[in-house]
Amino acid sequence: MFLELRHLRSLIAIDEEGSLARAATRLHLTQSALSHQIRSLERYYETRLFLRSTRPLGLTAAGRRLLTVARSVLPAVEQAEADLKNIAQGASGRLHIAIECHACFEWLLPLLDRYRDRWPEVEVDIRLGMSFDPLPALQNGTIDLVISSDPVARADLVFEPLFDYQALLVMAPDHRLAGKKYVEAGDLAGETLITYPVKRSRLDVFTRFLQPAGVEPAVVRQAELTAIILQLVAAGRGVAALPDWVIREPLQRRRVSARPLGRNGLSGTLYAGVRAAERPLPSVGDFIDMATRNTGDGSGA
């Protein structure tokens, strides 16, 4: 392609200034260099662009067509350049997040409200990673950040710890297990266990607590929302394993009781996974910093 952006800028400058001399000054070129540039265009396309006998310089039909292109293309290119600079600096772009735990909504949504206030030009979206494998989506650019308790070692990804948590067995205040210091796996053999509607392989209460002990709850009941799970538990309809940040308020109000899962408890760490190349972006780094300070209790700045 012979036509370049500099040719389009020259056409606009000549049309607006009315002479080669003034246009050359505006473009920081010599008049001979600008004249040579226009003549090379005319030779290549075998047509005149300007009527040189008029003062100010007038455009031929070919020149007017090219000027229309210049006035359409150059603003779009300039906007694209500005957008790219903003994206490179992290001032704009997008942050599509996948979360691998239902309970994460409890602290993530208030955090995102504050994040949007600080980064209004960043497009934010959330997807629940239980319905797809988020790691390939992160690697291929479909999503931009994964919140997970299972970091992976990959050269192109970075997993940064956000905060530690403890999974607790939640029950009604008058439940028979409320009198114990901690709950053993066998204690759940006769219980209705209320869980989120996800595979057991993605629930720590099964993979790290019940299955190693060979214990199966009497009934497994599922509920989509944390609020519904807590209502069922408070009503004595079952027990649930939930992270500590979810149950702070119900515990303070004594709506429920909670006990550690096992003598040593069942703890974990929540991580934010991002593409290594994009970790330096200020908009990404600020989200991670805000999430780290938030620690799941809604107190983050």
C-alpha positions as CSV (number, residue, x, y, z in Angstrom):
1,M,0.0,0.0,0.0
2,F,1.5,3.3,-1.1
3,L,-0.7,5.7,0.8
4,E,0.5,6.5,4.3
5,L,-0.8,8.4,7.3
6,R,1.7,11.2,6.6
7,H,0.2,11.7,3.2
8,L,-3.2,12.2,4.8
9,R,-1.9,14.6,7.3
10,S,-0.2,16.6,4.6
11,L,-3.5,16.9,2.6
12,I,-5.4,18.2,5.5
13,A,-2.6,20.7,6.3
14,I,-2.5,22.0,2.7
15,D,-6.3,22.3,2.5
16,E,-6.5,24.2,5.8
17,E,-3.5,26.4,5.3
18,G,-4.1,27.2,1.6
19,S,-0.5,27.0,0.6
20,L,2.4,24.7,0.5
21,A,4.7,27.1,2.4
22,R,2.3,27.5,5.4
23,A,1.4,23.7,5.4
24,A,5.1,22.8,5.4
25,T,5.8,25.1,8.4
26,R,2.8,23.5,10.3
27,L,4.1,20.0,9.5
28,H,7.7,20.9,10.4
29,L,8.9,20.1,6.8
30,T,10.7,22.0,4.2
31,Q,8.5,23.3,1.3
32,S,10.5,21.2,-1.2
33,A,10.0,18.0,1.0
34,L,6.2,18.6,1.1
35,S,6.0,19.3,-2.6
36,H,8.0,16.1,-3.4
37,Q,5.6,14.1,-1.2
38,I,2.5,15.4,-3.1
39,R,4.2,14.9,-6.4
40,S,5.0,11.3,-5.5
41,L,1.4,10.7,-4.7
42,E,0.3,12.2,-8.0
43,R,2.8,10.1,-10.0
44,Y,1.8,6.9,-8.2
45,Y,-1.9,7.4,-8.8
46,E,-1.4,9.2,-12.2
47,T,-3.7,12.0,-11.3
48,R,-3.5,15.6,-10.0
49,L,-4.6,16.3,-6.4
50,F,-4.3,20.1,-6.4
51,L,-5.1,22.9,-8.8
52,R,-1.8,24.8,-8.5
53,S,-3.0,27.8,-10.5
54,T,-5.5,28.8,-7.8
55,R,-4.8,30.8,-4.7
56,P,-5.4,29.4,-2.2
57,L,-4.6,25.9,-3.6
58,G,-7.7,24.1,-4.7
59,L,-8.4,20.4,-4.7
60,T,-9.2,18.3,-7.8
61,A,-11.9,15.6,-7.6
62,A,-9.2,13.1,-6.7
63,G,-7.8,15.4,-4.0
64,R,-11.3,15.9,-2.5
65,R,-11.8,12.1,-2.4
66,L,-8.5,11.7,-0.6
67,L,-9.3,14.5,1.8
68,T,-12.5,12.8,2.8
69,V,-10.6,9.7,3.6
70,A,-8.1,11.7,5.6
71,R,-10.7,13.4,7.7
72,S,-12.3,10.0,8.4
73,V,-9.2,7.9,9.0
74,L,-6.9,10.2,11.0
75,P,-9.3,10.9,13.9
76,A,-10.0,7.2,14.2
77,V,-6.2,6.4,14.2
78,E,-5.5,9.2,16.8
79,Q,-8.3,7.9,19.0
80,A,-6.9,4.3,18.7
81,E,-3.4,5.6,19.6
82,A,-4.8,7.4,22.7
83,D,-6.7,4.2,23.7
84,L,-3.6,2.1,23.3
85,K,-1.7,4.5,25.5
86,N,-4.4,4.4,28.1
87,I,-4.5,0.6,28.0
88,A,-0.7,0.4,28.3
89,Q,-0.9,2.7,31.3
90,G,-3.8,0.7,32.8
91,A,-6.1,3.7,32.7
92,S,-8.6,1.9,30.5
93,G,-9.3,-1.5,29.1
94,R,-11.2,-4.4,30.7
95,L,-11.1,-6.7,33.7
96,H,-13.1,-9.8,33.1
97,I,-13.0,-11.9,36.2
98,A,-13.8,-15.6,36.7
99,I,-14.4,-16.8,40.3
100,E,-14.2,-20.4,41.4
101,C,-16.3,-20.1,44.5
102,H,-19.9,-19.1,45.0
103,A,-19.1,-17.5,48.4
104,C,-16.7,-15.1,46.7
105,F,-19.6,-13.0,45.7
106,E,-20.0,-12.0,49.3
107,W,-16.9,-9.9,49.3
108,L,-16.2,-9.3,45.6
109,L,-19.3,-7.3,44.8
110,P,-18.7,-4.5,47.3
111,L,-15.0,-4.5,46.3
112,L,-16.0,-4.0,42.6
113,D,-18.2,-1.1,43.5
114,R,-15.2,0.7,44.9
115,Y,-13.0,-0.5,42.0
116,R,-15.3,1.0,39.4
117,D,-15.2,4.3,41.2
118,R,-11.4,4.4,40.9
119,W,-11.2,2.9,37.4
120,P,-14.3,4.1,35.5
121,E,-12.8,3.5,32.1
122,V,-12.1,-0.2,32.8
123,E,-14.9,-2.5,31.7
124,V,-15.6,-5.0,34.5
125,D,-17.4,-8.3,34.2
126,I,-17.8,-11.4,36.3
127,R,-18.2,-15.0,35.3
128,L,-18.7,-18.0,37.6
129,G,-15.8,-20.4,36.9
130,M,-17.6,-23.4,38.1
131,S,-19.2,-23.9,34.7
132,F,-16.0,-23.9,32.6
133,D,-12.2,-24.3,33.0
134,P,-11.0,-20.8,33.7
135,L,-7.2,-21.4,33.2
136,P,-7.4,-21.9,29.4
137,A,-9.7,-18.9,29.2
138,L,-7.2,-16.9,31.2
139,Q,-4.4,-18.0,28.9
140,N,-6.2,-17.3,25.6
141,G,-7.5,-13.9,26.8
142,T,-11.2,-14.7,27.2
143,I,-10.9,-13.6,30.8
144,D,-8.4,-11.4,32.5
145,L,-8.3,-12.6,36.2
146,V,-9.2,-15.8,38.1
147,I,-10.0,-15.9,41.8
148,S,-9.2,-19.3,43.0
149,S,-7.9,-21.3,46.0
150,D,-5.9,-23.6,43.7
151,P,-2.9,-21.8,42.1
152,V,-1.0,-23.4,39.3
153,A,2.6,-23.0,38.3
154,R,2.8,-21.7,34.7
155,A,5.4,-19.4,33.2
156,D,2.8,-17.2,31.5
157,L,0.6,-16.8,34.6
158,V,1.0,-15.2,38.0
159,F,-1.0,-16.2,41.1
160,E,-0.8,-13.8,44.0
161,P,-2.2,-14.5,47.5
162,L,-5.1,-12.3,48.5
163,F,-6.0,-13.5,52.0
164,D,-6.1,-16.7,54.1
165,Y,-9.4,-18.1,55.3
166,Q,-10.8,-21.0,57.4
167,A,-13.6,-23.2,56.3
168,L,-16.0,-23.8,59.2
169,L,-19.0,-26.1,59.8
170,V,-22.0,-23.8,60.3
171,M,-25.1,-25.1,62.2
172,A,-28.0,-23.8,64.2
173,P,-27.1,-22.5,67.7
174,D,-28.9,-25.4,69.4
175,H,-27.5,-28.1,67.1
176,R,-26.0,-31.1,68.8
177,L,-22.5,-30.4,67.3
178,A,-22.5,-26.9,68.7
179,G,-21.2,-28.2,72.0
180,K,-18.0,-29.6,70.5
181,K,-14.7,-27.8,70.2
182,Y,-14.3,-29.0,66.6
183,V,-16.2,-31.4,64.3
184,E,-14.8,-34.7,63.1
185,A,-15.7,-36.2,59.7
186,G,-17.7,-39.0,61.3
187,D,-20.0,-36.4,62.9
188,L,-21.5,-35.6,59.5
189,A,-22.5,-39.2,58.7
190,G,-26.0,-38.6,60.0
191,E,-26.3,-35.0,58.8
192,T,-27.9,-33.1,55.9
193,L,-25.0,-31.2,54.3
194,I,-26.1,-28.1,52.4
195,T,-23.7,-27.2,49.6
196,Y,-23.5,-25.0,46.5
197,P,-24.6,-26.7,43.3
198,V,-21.1,-27.7,42.1
199,K,-19.1,-30.9,41.7
200,R,-17.8,-32.5,44.8
201,S,-14.3,-32.3,43.4
202,R,-14.5,-28.6,43.8
203,L,-15.6,-28.5,47.4
204,D,-13.0,-28.8,50.1
205,V,-15.4,-30.3,52.6
206,F,-15.5,-33.4,50.4
207,T,-12.0,-33.5,49.0
208,R,-10.1,-32.6,52.1
209,F,-12.4,-33.6,55.0
210,L,-15.0,-36.3,54.3
211,Q,-13.6,-38.4,51.5
212,P,-10.2,-39.0,53.1
213,A,-12.1,-40.3,56.1
214,G,-14.5,-42.4,54.0
215,V,-17.5,-40.6,55.3
216,E,-20.7,-39.8,53.4
217,P,-23.3,-37.4,54.8
218,A,-26.8,-38.8,55.2
219,V,-28.2,-36.2,52.7
220,V,-26.6,-33.7,50.4
221,R,-28.8,-30.7,49.6
222,Q,-27.9,-27.9,47.3
223,A,-28.7,-24.2,47.2
224,E,-27.5,-21.5,44.9
225,L,-27.3,-18.5,47.3
226,T,-25.3,-18.1,50.4
227,A,-28.2,-16.3,52.1
228,I,-30.5,-19.3,51.4
229,I,-27.9,-21.7,52.8
230,L,-27.6,-19.6,56.0
231,Q,-31.4,-19.5,56.4
232,L,-31.7,-23.3,56.1
233,V,-28.9,-23.8,58.6
234,A,-30.4,-21.3,61.1
235,A,-33.7,-23.1,60.7
236,G,-32.1,-26.5,61.6
237,R,-32.6,-27.9,58.2
238,G,-28.9,-29.0,57.8
239,V,-25.3,-27.9,58.2
240,A,-22.9,-26.3,55.8
241,A,-19.2,-25.7,55.3
242,L,-18.5,-22.1,54.6
243,P,-15.5,-19.8,54.7
244,D,-15.2,-17.6,57.8
245,W,-15.7,-14.3,55.9
246,V,-19.2,-15.4,54.9
247,I,-20.5,-16.0,58.4
248,R,-19.0,-13.2,60.5
249,E,-22.2,-11.2,60.6
250,P,-24.6,-14.2,61.2
251,L,-22.2,-15.3,64.0
252,Q,-22.2,-11.9,65.6
253,R,-26.0,-11.8,65.6
254,R,-25.9,-15.4,67.0
255,R,-28.1,-16.7,64.2
256,V,-25.8,-19.6,63.7
257,S,-22.9,-21.4,65.4
258,A,-19.7,-22.5,63.8
259,R,-17.0,-25.0,64.6
260,P,-13.6,-25.9,62.9
261,L,-13.5,-28.9,60.6
262,G,-11.1,-31.2,62.3
263,R,-8.7,-30.7,65.2
264,N,-6.4,-28.6,63.1
265,G,-9.1,-26.8,61.1
266,L,-9.5,-26.6,57.4
267,S,-7.8,-23.5,56.1
268,G,-6.9,-22.2,52.6
269,T,-5.7,-19.2,50.7
270,L,-7.5,-17.2,48.0
271,Y,-5.4,-16.2,45.0
272,A,-5.8,-13.8,42.1
273,G,-4.4,-15.3,38.9
274,V,-3.5,-13.0,36.0
275,R,-1.4,-13.2,32.8
276,A,2.2,-12.4,33.7
277,A,2.5,-9.8,30.9
278,E,-0.4,-7.8,32.3
279,R,0.5,-7.9,36.0
280,P,2.4,-4.6,35.8
281,L,-0.8,-2.8,34.6
282,P,-1.8,-0.3,37.2
283,S,-5.5,-1.2,36.9
284,V,-4.7,-4.9,37.5
285,G,-2.3,-4.2,40.3
286,D,-4.7,-1.9,42.1
287,F,-7.5,-4.5,42.0
288,I,-5.1,-7.1,43.6
289,D,-4.1,-4.5,46.2
290,M,-7.7,-3.7,47.0
291,A,-8.6,-7.3,47.2
292,T,-5.7,-8.0,49.5
293,R,-6.7,-5.2,51.9
294,N,-10.3,-6.2,51.8
295,T,-9.7,-9.7,53.4
296,G,-13.3,-10.7,52.8
297,D,-14.9,-8.6,55.6
298,G,-15.9,-5.6,53.6
299,S,-13.5,-3.2,55.4
300,G,-11.1,-2.6,52.5
301,A,-10.4,1.0,51.4
